[in-house]
């Protein structure tokens, strides 16, 4: 049947089989973890060179140097505003529903010791200085997205300064870019297997039993995530006359892969290509998407704010308005480093509690079992938030070919049924 040849159908089947396998054969979890990690590693293999070439081609090829700075500044302001709203929504929802009320506080657990130490050792003051790489080869080898992005912009500006003499380099990069995307197409064909491995590992290792005690927290988190997506992000889209729903349908394959693999990084190259195909300028996509992976973690900030309030409720700590304002201030800083840390959300939560010095840090042990189930939600919200941010910023810069966007995202409408960018500023027809 033709329907089984569609990628998102295959990913759905992989997720369903993964859940079933993890439930019936929990001993398969270690092998499933290897399958999932191998798939994610295959994606990471092309991320750094792909970002580098995308930025260089965008800026050195035809980009405006002043626009690069303007887009970067606009992206950072947008990220800060939206993540602050995500924090506030997480705090308000947790205070209203009180998912931690009535749960007995745990004893200090050895299982949390590693995360506690990692959180205490993190030096957040060095985060911004870390953006400048001491060794660019090391940055590429480690896949440090922000460092690669920083070097890419400098390289593009240097190449642009060569003028016509730099054209052979650009032509070579165009060919390498095509090769990388051919590699990506091959990798994406096995994405159903990656989704299967991710789900089989999650269910096999943690099971459904861990949801019994913390089910209220999990449901509250996902409900808050839906509220953020379909209220906050939807309002932003409507202001710029973008259909959120049609955009999400357009990236449905990537959404399902993120759900299965529990990693938004797994679809970074794919969504960059899709947004470029939809008419967004390549240099804008290349700047906003990678930067958003460190500065626009909407799902992670919701998780962090809700978890702090949840643990305060468990331990009977009544946080005042001033203390909750302090939580917001700390999280606005600590959440920015989450993308560069393995087990990011969990470790950043630990460092936040250590800085707050009100809620016992050992309480994070309660979240170990359920954290993997929340990581899917974090990754999904982060991914959707960054996709929306890219389209919105490109739209605000008039860097979206609306004829192409409507044709691709809305289902290949005839070009005569579209309008020009100049005729449709924010406030014009919905695209």
Secondary structure, 3 states (H helix, E strand, C coil): CHHHHCHHHHHHHHHHHHHHHHHHCHHHHHHHHHHHHHHHHHHHHHHHHHHHHHHHHHHHHCCCHHHHHHHHHHHHHHHHHHHHHHHHHHHHHHHHHCCCCCCCCCCCCHHHHHHHHHHHHCCHHHCCHHHCCCCHHHHHHHCCHHHHHHHHHHHHHHHHCCHHHHHHHHHHHHHHHHHHHHHHHHHHCCHHHHHHHHHHHHHHHHCCCCHHHHHHHHHHHHHHHHHHHHHHHHHHHHHCCCCHHHHHHHCHHHHHHHHHHCCHHHHHHHHHHHHHHCCECHHHHHHHHHHHHHHCCHHHHHHHHHHHHHHHHHCCCCCCHHHHHHHHHHHHHHHHHHHHCCCHHHHHHHHHHHHHCCCCHHHHHHHHHHHHHHHHHHHHHHHHHHHHHHHHHHHHCCCECHHHHHHHHCCCCCHHHCCCCCCCCCCCCCC
